Amino acid sequence: MISFRVSEEEFRTLAEVCLSQGFQSYSDLVRTAVQELLSNRAGRGPALVQSAMESLTRRIESLDHDLKELIGHSRASSPGNG
C-alpha cells in the first residue's frame, strides 16, 4: 500500500478525472497512471540511446568531412603543388 497527500485542488481534479474517465476508484486511476508512467519510461531508454547515437554519428560524419576538406586545402596550398 502506498499513501500520499494531495492538495484540495488536486483532490478535486482527481475526482473529476475518475468520473470522466470511468475509473471505479482513486486506486484504479493512480495504478493506471503509474503503470503508464513506468511503461513510457521503460520504452524511452532505448529511444534516448538511439537518438544520442544518431546525433554522435552525424557529428562524426561532419568532422570527417571537415577534416578531409582541411587535408585537401593543405595539400593544394603546400609548396610544389602550384
Buried (B, 14 or more C-beta within 10 A) or exposed (E): EEEEEEEEEEEEEBEEBBEEEEBEEBEEBBEEEEEEEEEEEEEEEEEEEEEEEEEEEEEEEEEEEEEEEEEEEEEEEEEEEE
